[in-house]
Amino acid sequence: MANFMTLLRVLLVIPIAVSILKGSSTAALLLTLLGALTDLVDGKVARKNGGGNQLGKLLDPFADKIFVLSILIALVEVGLVSSIPVILLLLRELSVSFFRSLLAVQGVVLGASQLGKVKTLVEFLALIALIGGSQLGHYLLWTAVGLAYVSFYDYVKTYLKKPLQA
């Protein structure tokens, strides 16, 4: 069930982006709220079922990246957001994915850190505020960028602590 909720979040990206591009902020806002809710629900369901599974630990952060970055790109396209924080977030997410892939090859699944979860929450709040037309969204977005790079440092430290396997 948790993995289904994660996949639903990814599928919601299409109608959200279309709503943003067509100027339907109410639909975009409601669908974004639904997407954020799926992130809360899938985590609770996974914990209720013993912490989830390895696939869920990989899918959830990936779904969050697709959800957040796709919506931000749509917001850039319609001129509601500067491309600079979006590019910075994209670079961070690509870098974290690279480190996760290196660890996965070694049989280590690196789930989201607590700081990474806070970053995602701030990103979701930023999306909701930006789509809702609040200036607070811009401050939240830049806060998310800061959190993104602090949490990236944590991922790098975790990676460097793992012994390399040949």
Residue frames as a rotation matrix with the C-alpha (Angstrom) as fourth column:
MET 1
0.563 0.826 0.000 0.00
0.826 -0.563 0.000 0.00
0.000 0.000 -1.000 0.00
ALA 2
0.408 -0.483 -0.775 2.83
0.182 -0.789 0.587 2.42
-0.895 -0.381 -0.234 0.87
ASN 3
-0.671 -0.701 0.242 4.48
0.349 -0.010 0.937 1.84
-0.654 0.713 0.251 -2.51
PHE 4
-0.101 0.739 0.666 1.13
0.985 -0.017 0.169 2.48
0.136 0.674 -0.726 -4.22
MET 5
0.769 0.376 -0.518 0.87
0.508 -0.851 0.136 5.85
-0.389 -0.368 -0.845 -2.45
THR 6
-0.106 -0.906 -0.409 4.41
0.108 -0.420 0.901 6.66
-0.988 0.052 0.143 -3.56
LEU 7
-0.726 -0.137 0.673 3.58
0.646 0.198 0.737 5.85
-0.235 0.971 -0.056 -7.19
LEU 8
0.368 0.916 0.157 0.38
0.930 -0.364 -0.056 7.89
0.006 0.167 -0.986 -6.94
ARG 9
0.451 -0.283 -0.847 2.49
0.221 -0.884 0.413 10.91
-0.865 -0.373 -0.336 -5.95
VAL 10
-0.677 -0.734 0.047 4.53
0.175 -0.098 0.980 10.51
-0.715 0.672 0.195 -9.14
LEU 11
-0.475 0.560 0.679 1.39
0.877 0.238 0.418 10.18
0.072 0.794 -0.604 -11.28
LEU 12
0.500 0.698 -0.513 -0.08
0.753 -0.643 -0.140 13.35
-0.427 -0.316 -0.847 -9.78
VAL 13
-0.398 -0.758 -0.517 2.77
0.330 -0.644 0.690 15.35
-0.856 0.104 0.506 -11.32
ILE 14
-0.774 0.071 0.629 1.14
0.628 -0.044 0.777 15.35
0.083 0.997 -0.011 -14.75
PRO 15
0.250 0.924 0.290 -2.21
0.834 -0.357 0.420 16.92
0.491 0.137 -0.860 -13.80
ILE 16
0.468 -0.142 -0.872 -0.46
0.613 -0.659 0.436 19.32
-0.637 -0.739 -0.221 -11.41
ALA 17
-0.613 -0.778 -0.141 1.95
0.393 -0.454 0.800 20.54
-0.686 0.435 0.583 -14.09
VAL 18
-0.553 0.492 0.673 -0.87
0.731 -0.101 0.675 20.85
0.400 0.865 -0.304 -16.64
SER 19
0.519 0.785 -0.338 -2.95
0.848 -0.425 0.316 22.81
0.105 -0.451 -0.886 -14.13
ILE 20
0.107 -0.576 -0.811 -0.05
0.454 -0.697 0.555 25.19
-0.885 -0.427 0.187 -13.45
LEU 21
-0.825 -0.507 0.248 0.67
0.418 -0.253 0.873 25.67
-0.380 0.824 0.421 -17.15
LYS 22
-0.346 0.787 0.510 -3.03
0.725 -0.120 0.678 26.36
0.595 0.605 -0.530 -17.85
GLY 23
-0.718 -0.024 0.695 -3.25
-0.246 -0.926 -0.286 28.83
0.651 -0.376 0.659 -14.96
SER 24
0.420 0.891 -0.173 -5.60
-0.176 0.267 0.947 26.71
0.890 -0.368 0.269 -12.85
SER 25
-0.524 -0.749 0.404 -4.00
-0.509 -0.105 -0.855 27.39
0.683 -0.654 -0.326 -9.48
THR 26
0.115 0.630 0.768 -6.92
-0.986 0.168 0.011 25.96
-0.122 -0.758 0.640 -7.50
ALA 27
0.933 0.204 -0.297 -6.66
-0.274 0.937 -0.216 22.56
0.234 0.283 0.930 -9.18
ALA 28
0.148 -0.965 -0.218 -2.86
-0.044 0.214 -0.976 22.64
0.988 0.154 -0.011 -8.92
LEU 29
-0.407 -0.275 0.871 -3.06
-0.806 -0.340 -0.484 23.55
0.429 -0.899 -0.083 -5.24
LEU 30
0.495 0.686 0.533 -5.57
-0.846 0.521 0.115 20.80
-0.199 -0.507 0.839 -4.39
LEU 31
0.886 -0.200 -0.418 -3.59
-0.037 0.869 -0.493 18.16
0.462 0.452 0.763 -6.30
THR 32
-0.136 -0.977 0.163 -0.33
-0.253 -0.125 -0.959 19.30
0.958 -0.172 -0.230 -4.68
LEU 33
-0.140 0.189 0.972 -1.95
-0.989 -0.078 -0.127 19.01
0.052 -0.979 0.198 -1.26
LEU 34
0.876 0.479 0.060 -3.07
-0.478 0.878 -0.035 15.49
-0.069 0.002 0.998 -2.21
GLY 35
0.522 -0.762 -0.383 0.47
0.026 0.463 -0.886 14.65
0.853 0.452 0.262 -3.31
ALA 36
-0.395 -0.649 0.650 1.92
-0.635 -0.318 -0.704 15.94
0.664 -0.691 -0.286 -0.04
LEU 37
0.288 0.606 0.741 -0.67
-0.942 0.317 0.107 13.90
-0.170 -0.729 0.663 1.84
THR 38
0.901 0.010 -0.433 0.41
-0.167 0.930 -0.326 10.73
0.400 0.366 0.840 0.02
ASP 39
-0.086 -0.995 -0.045 3.95
-0.183 0.060 -0.981 11.34
0.979 -0.077 -0.187 1.31
LEU 40
-0.381 0.023 0.924 2.67
-0.913 -0.166 -0.373 11.51
0.144 -0.986 0.084 4.89
VAL 41
0.608 0.743 0.281 0.42
-0.769 0.638 -0.023 8.49
-0.196 -0.202 0.959 4.46
ASP 42
0.674 -0.356 -0.648 2.98
-0.165 0.782 -0.601 6.25
0.720 0.512 0.468 2.76
GLY 43
-0.427 -0.868 0.254 5.43
-0.435 -0.050 -0.899 6.88
0.793 -0.495 -0.356 5.59
LYS 44
-0.230 0.435 0.871 2.86
-0.957 0.062 -0.283 6.07
-0.177 -0.898 0.402 8.26
VAL 45
0.814 0.548 -0.190 1.72
-0.579 0.790 -0.202 2.94
0.039 0.275 0.961 6.42
ALA 46
0.286 -0.794 -0.536 5.31
-0.190 0.501 -0.844 1.78
0.939 0.343 -0.007 5.97
ARG 47
-0.620 -0.527 0.581 6.08
-0.636 -0.095 -0.766 2.29
0.459 -0.844 -0.277 9.68
LYS 48
0.179 0.789 0.588 2.86
-0.947 0.300 -0.115 0.50
-0.267 -0.536 0.801 10.67
ASN 49
0.953 0.181 -0.243 3.94
-0.268 0.878 -0.396 -2.46
0.142 0.443 0.885 8.53
GLY 50
0.743 -0.670 0.014 7.35
0.508 0.577 0.640 -2.79
-0.436 -0.468 0.768 10.14
GLY 51
0.072 -0.783 -0.617 9.30
-0.005 -0.619 0.785 0.00
-0.997 -0.053 -0.049 8.51
GLY 52
0.642 0.232 -0.731 8.51
-0.679 -0.271 -0.683 -0.64
-0.357 0.934 -0.016 4.88
ASN 53
0.723 -0.403 0.561 10.67
0.495 0.869 -0.013 -2.52
-0.482 0.287 0.828 2.42
GLN 54
-0.298 -0.949 -0.100 13.87
0.516 -0.249 0.820 -1.90
-0.803 0.192 0.564 0.49
LEU 55
-0.391 0.225 0.893 11.94
0.883 -0.182 0.432 -0.95
0.259 0.957 -0.127 -2.66
GLY 56
0.684 0.729 0.015 9.97
0.677 -0.642 0.360 1.65
0.272 -0.236 -0.933 -0.73
LYS 57
0.444 -0.608 -0.658 13.16
0.423 -0.504 0.753 3.12
-0.790 -0.613 0.033 0.71
LEU 58
-0.673 -0.671 0.312 14.39
0.566 -0.195 0.801 3.63
-0.477 0.715 0.510 -2.84
LEU 59
-0.278 0.651 0.706 11.09
0.870 -0.141 0.473 4.70
0.407 0.746 -0.527 -4.41
ASP 60
0.549 0.629 -0.550 9.98
0.816 -0.545 0.191 7.27
-0.179 -0.554 -0.813 -1.82
PRO 61
-0.008 -0.576 -0.817 12.92
0.223 -0.798 0.560 9.70
-0.975 -0.178 0.135 -2.17
PHE 62
-0.859 -0.276 0.432 12.83
0.449 0.001 0.894 9.23
-0.247 0.961 0.123 -5.95
ALA 63
-0.022 0.946 0.322 9.10
0.949 -0.082 0.306 10.06
0.315 0.312 -0.896 -6.02
ASP 64
0.488 0.150 -0.860 9.71
0.602 -0.771 0.207 13.12
-0.632 -0.619 -0.467 -3.86
LYS 65
-0.535 -0.781 -0.323 12.36
0.218 -0.496 0.840 14.36
-0.816 0.379 0.436 -6.31
ILE 66
-0.743 0.313 0.591 10.11
0.641 0.082 0.763 13.88
0.190 0.946 -0.261 -9.33
PHE 67
0.282 0.938 -0.204 7.16
0.955 -0.253 0.156 15.49
0.094 -0.239 -0.966 -7.55
VAL 68
0.394 -0.157 -0.905 9.00
0.442 -0.831 0.337 18.56
-0.806 -0.533 -0.258 -6.26
LEU 69
-0.602 -0.758 -0.251 11.25
0.150 -0.416 0.897 19.23
-0.784 0.502 0.364 -9.26
SER 70
-0.604 0.436 0.667 8.52
0.783 0.168 0.598 18.72
0.149 0.884 -0.443 -11.87
ILE 71
0.515 0.830 -0.213 6.21
0.857 -0.506 0.099 21.15
-0.026 -0.233 -0.972 -10.13
LEU 72
0.206 -0.522 -0.828 9.03
0.269 -0.783 0.561 23.66
-0.941 -0.338 -0.021 -9.66
ILE 73
-0.804 -0.501 0.320 9.92
0.411 -0.080 0.908 23.43
-0.429 0.862 0.270 -13.36
ALA 74
-0.100 0.855 0.509 6.27
0.934 -0.096 0.345 24.14
0.344 0.510 -0.788 -14.25
LEU 75
0.670 0.330 -0.665 6.35
0.619 -0.743 0.255 27.14
-0.410 -0.582 -0.702 -11.87
VAL 76
-0.356 -0.843 -0.404 9.55
0.236 -0.500 0.833 28.38
-0.904 0.201 0.377 -13.56
GLU 77
-0.676 0.107 0.729 7.90
0.735 0.155 0.660 27.96
-0.043 0.982 -0.183 -16.95
VAL 78
0.311 0.880 0.358 5.02
0.834 -0.434 0.341 30.26
0.455 0.192 -0.869 -15.99
GLY 79
-0.187 -0.536 0.823 7.34
0.171 -0.843 -0.510 32.78
0.967 0.045 0.250 -14.35
LEU 80
0.790 0.555 0.261 6.32
-0.166 -0.215 0.962 32.22
0.591 -0.803 -0.078 -10.72
VAL 81
0.810 -0.584 0.053 9.75
0.157 0.303 0.940 30.97
-0.565 -0.753 0.337 -9.59
SER 82
0.385 -0.803 -0.455 13.33
-0.907 -0.420 -0.026 31.84
-0.171 0.423 -0.890 -10.49
SER 83
0.782 -0.130 -0.610 15.26
-0.203 0.871 -0.446 29.03
0.589 0.473 0.655 -12.13
ILE 84
-0.137 -0.956 0.259 18.26
-0.658 -0.108 -0.746 29.48
0.741 -0.273 -0.614 -9.79
PRO 85
-0.248 0.009 0.969 16.91
-0.898 0.372 -0.233 27.64
-0.363 -0.928 -0.084 -6.72
VAL 86
0.806 0.581 0.112 15.43
-0.479 0.752 -0.453 24.97
-0.348 0.311 0.884 -8.98
ILE 87
0.556 -0.694 -0.457 18.80
-0.330 0.320 -0.888 24.35
0.763 0.644 -0.051 -10.66
LEU 88
-0.383 -0.711 0.590 20.50
-0.832 -0.013 -0.555 24.22
0.402 -0.704 -0.586 -7.26
LEU 89
0.141 0.520 0.842 17.96
-0.777 0.586 -0.232 21.66
-0.614 -0.622 0.487 -6.03
LEU 90
0.927 0.195 -0.322 18.29
-0.368 0.645 -0.670 19.64
0.076 0.739 0.669 -9.24
LEU 91
0.121 -0.967 -0.225 22.09
-0.536 0.128 -0.835 19.50
0.836 0.221 -0.503 -8.88
ARG 92
-0.423 -0.230 0.877 21.77
-0.902 0.200 -0.383 18.39
-0.088 -0.952 -0.292 -5.26
GLU 93
0.492 0.715 0.496 19.24
-0.645 0.682 -0.344 15.71
-0.585 -0.150 0.797 -6.10
LEU 94
0.786 -0.294 -0.544 21.40
-0.356 0.503 -0.787 14.34
0.505 0.813 0.290 -8.92
SER 95
-0.248 -0.951 0.183 24.37
-0.684 0.038 -0.729 14.23
0.686 -0.306 -0.660 -6.55
VAL 96
-0.230 0.244 0.942 22.44
-0.863 0.396 -0.313 12.43
-0.450 -0.885 0.120 -3.80
SER 97
0.825 0.564 -0.034 21.10
-0.499 0.700 -0.510 9.96
-0.264 0.438 0.859 -6.38
PHE 98
0.362 -0.797 -0.483 24.68
-0.505 0.268 -0.821 9.31
0.783 0.541 -0.305 -7.50
PHE 99
-0.577 -0.608 0.545 25.77
-0.773 0.191 -0.605 8.50
0.263 -0.771 -0.580 -3.94
ARG 100
0.179 0.723 0.668 22.68
-0.768 0.527 -0.364 6.35
-0.615 -0.447 0.649 -3.35
SER 101
0.853 0.126 -0.506 23.49
-0.475 0.589 -0.654 4.42
0.216 0.798 0.562 -6.53
LEU 102
-0.121 -0.975 -0.184 27.08
-0.616 0.219 -0.756 3.84
0.778 0.022 -0.628 -5.45
LEU 103
-0.568 -0.038 0.823 25.86
-0.788 0.313 -0.530 2.48
-0.237 -0.949 -0.207 -2.13
ALA 104
0.515 0.844 0.148 23.12
-0.731 0.523 -0.438 0.38
-0.448 0.117 0.886 -3.76
VAL 105
0.466 -0.447 -0.764 25.75
-0.565 0.514 -0.645 -1.35
0.681 0.732 -0.013 -5.90
GLN 106
-0.656 -0.754 0.037 27.41
-0.451 0.352 -0.820 -2.34
0.606 -0.554 -0.571 -2.62
GLY 107
-0.345 0.615 -0.709 24.10
0.540 0.748 0.385 -3.65
0.767 -0.250 -0.590 -1.28
VAL 108
-0.721 0.074 -0.689 23.45
0.600 -0.430 -0.674 -0.67
-0.346 -0.900 0.266 0.98
VAL 109
0.023 0.791 0.611 20.10
0.778 -0.398 0.486 1.11
0.628 0.464 -0.625 0.73
LEU 110
-0.892 -0.347 -0.291 20.44
0.451 -0.731 -0.512 4.68
-0.035 -0.588 0.808 1.93
GLY 111
0.118 0.993 0.023 17.04
0.977 -0.120 0.176 5.91
0.177 0.002 -0.984 3.04
ALA 112
0.289 0.075 0.954 16.15
0.168 -0.985 0.027 9.52
0.942 0.152 -0.298 3.64
SER 113
-0.717 -0.546 -0.433 17.88
0.570 -0.102 -0.815 11.17
0.400 -0.832 0.385 6.59
GLN 114
0.028 0.722 -0.691 15.89
0.917 -0.293 -0.269 13.12
-0.397 -0.627 -0.671 9.16
LEU 115
-0.365 -0.233 -0.902 17.27
0.009 -0.969 0.247 16.36
-0.931 0.082 0.355 7.72
GLY 116
-1.000 0.022 0.005 16.35
0.007 0.086 0.996 15.17
0.022 0.996 -0.086 4.24
LYS 117
-0.335 0.937 -0.099 12.80
0.919 0.348 0.184 14.57
0.207 -0.029 -0.978 5.46
VAL 118
0.048 0.289 -0.956 12.66
0.547 -0.809 -0.217 18.10
-0.836 -0.512 -0.197 6.90
LYS 119
-0.787 -0.406 -0.464 13.94
-0.167 -0.584 0.794 19.43
-0.594 0.703 0.392 3.56
THR 120
-0.835 0.518 0.186 11.18
0.437 0.418 0.797 17.58
0.335 0.747 -0.575 1.72
LEU 121
0.008 0.852 -0.524 8.55
0.972 -0.129 -0.195 18.94
-0.234 -0.508 -0.829 4.11
VAL 122
-0.164 -0.140 -0.977 9.83
0.133 -0.984 0.118 22.49
-0.977 -0.111 0.180 3.54
GLU 123
-0.983 -0.171 -0.067 9.79
-0.052 -0.091 0.995 21.87
-0.176 0.981 0.080 -0.23
PHE 124
-0.474 0.876 0.089 6.16
0.829 0.411 0.378 20.71
0.295 0.253 -0.921 -0.05
LEU 125
0.177 0.511 -0.841 5.23
0.749 -0.625 -0.222 23.77
-0.639 -0.590 -0.494 2.02
ALA 126
-0.583 -0.463 -0.667 7.05
-0.086 -0.782 0.618 25.98
-0.808 0.418 0.416 -0.49
LEU 127
-0.932 0.265 0.249 5.13
0.322 0.281 0.904 24.40
0.169 0.923 -0.347 -3.38
ILE 128
-0.066 0.970 -0.235 1.81
0.997 0.074 0.023 24.93
0.040 -0.233 -0.972 -1.64
ALA 129
0.118 0.059 -0.991 2.67
0.434 -0.901 -0.002 28.55
-0.893 -0.430 -0.133 -0.81
LEU 130
-0.805 -0.493 -0.330 4.01
-0.079 -0.463 0.883 29.29
-0.588 0.737 0.334 -4.31
ILE 131
-0.751 0.593 0.292 1.00
0.564 0.346 0.750 27.80
0.344 0.727 -0.594 -6.07
GLY 132
0.165 0.847 -0.505 -1.23
0.983 -0.186 0.010 29.64
-0.086 -0.498 -0.863 -3.61
GLY 133
0.405 -0.034 0.914 0.45
0.492 -0.834 -0.249 32.92
0.771 0.551 -0.321 -4.56
SER 134
0.980 -0.053 -0.192 2.16
0.154 -0.412 0.898 33.59
-0.127 -0.910 -0.395 -1.22
GLN 135
0.520 -0.845 0.124 5.55
-0.594 -0.461 -0.659 35.33
0.614 0.269 -0.742 -1.08
LEU 136
0.404 -0.332 0.852 6.35
-0.776 0.369 0.511 33.02
-0.484 -0.868 -0.109 1.83
GLY 137
0.944 0.033 0.328 6.86
0.122 0.890 -0.439 30.32
-0.306 0.454 0.837 -0.80
HIS 138
0.652 -0.751 0.105 10.02
-0.116 -0.236 -0.965 32.00
0.749 0.617 -0.241 -2.08
TYR 139
0.085 -0.604 0.793 11.52
-0.966 -0.244 -0.082 32.11
0.243 -0.759 -0.604 1.42
LEU 140
0.552 0.189 0.812 10.57
-0.492 0.860 0.135 28.50
-0.673 -0.474 0.568 2.03
LEU 141
0.980 -0.197 0.005 12.10
0.110 0.526 -0.843 27.50
0.164 0.827 0.538 -1.30
TRP 142
0.281 -0.930 0.236 15.44
-0.464 -0.347 -0.815 29.11
0.840 0.119 -0.529 -0.44
THR 143
0.145 -0.164 0.976 15.26
-0.959 0.219 0.180 27.52
-0.244 -0.962 -0.126 3.01
ALA 144
0.879 0.228 0.419 14.80
-0.129 0.959 -0.251 24.16
-0.459 0.167 0.872 1.28
VAL 145
0.722 -0.687 -0.086 17.88
-0.080 0.041 -0.996 24.87
0.687 0.726 -0.025 -0.86
GLY 146
-0.008 -0.736 0.677 19.92
-0.894 -0.299 -0.335 25.51
0.449 -0.608 -0.655 2.29
LEU 147
0.322 0.217 0.922 18.60
-0.724 0.684 0.092 22.36
-0.610 -0.697 0.377 3.95
ALA 148
0.991 0.075 -0.114 19.28
-0.135 0.681 -0.720 20.42
0.024 0.728 0.685 0.75
TYR 149
0.377 -0.922 -0.086 22.97
-0.284 -0.026 -0.958 21.18
0.882 0.385 -0.272 0.84
VAL 150
-0.164 -0.377 0.911 23.35
-0.985 0.017 -0.170 20.62
0.049 -0.926 -0.375 4.58
SER 151
0.567 0.427 0.705 21.65
-0.492 0.862 -0.126 17.22
-0.661 -0.275 0.698 4.23
PHE 152
0.878 -0.338 -0.340 23.78
-0.202 0.382 -0.902 16.48
0.434 0.860 0.267 1.15
TYR 153
-0.080 -0.934 0.349 26.84
-0.817 -0.139 -0.559 16.89
0.571 -0.330 -0.752 3.36
ASP 154
0.039 0.182 0.983 25.34
-0.831 0.552 -0.069 14.26
-0.555 -0.814 0.173 5.70
TYR 155
0.940 0.327 0.098 24.86
-0.208 0.776 -0.595 11.85
-0.271 0.539 0.797 2.77
VAL 156
0.507 -0.830 -0.232 28.46
-0.402 0.011 -0.916 12.34
0.762 0.558 -0.328 1.66
LYS 157
-0.235 -0.579 0.781 29.70
-0.966 0.050 -0.254 11.67
0.109 -0.814 -0.571 5.21
THR 158
0.447 0.485 0.751 27.62
-0.562 0.806 -0.186 8.48
-0.696 -0.339 0.633 5.32
TYR 159
0.969 -0.096 -0.227 29.00
-0.151 0.495 -0.856 7.37
0.195 0.864 0.465 1.96
LEU 160
0.210 -0.977 0.044 32.61
-0.613 -0.167 -0.772 8.06
0.762 0.135 -0.634 2.95
LYS 161
-0.083 -0.188 0.979 32.19
-0.957 0.289 -0.026 6.00
-0.278 -0.939 -0.204 6.14
LYS 162
0.847 0.435 0.307 31.22
-0.328 0.880 -0.343 2.91
-0.419 0.189 0.888 4.12
PRO 163
-0.194 -0.941 0.279 34.14
-0.205 0.317 0.926 0.66
-0.959 0.122 -0.255 3.18
LEU 164
0.168 0.186 -0.968 34.58
-0.971 -0.140 -0.195 0.44
-0.172 0.972 0.157 -0.58
GLN 165
0.280 -0.013 0.960 34.13
-0.072 0.997 0.035 -3.03
-0.957 -0.079 0.278 -1.99
ALA 166
-0.604 -0.582 -0.544 35.94
-0.612 -0.098 0.785 -4.22
-0.510 0.807 -0.297 -5.08
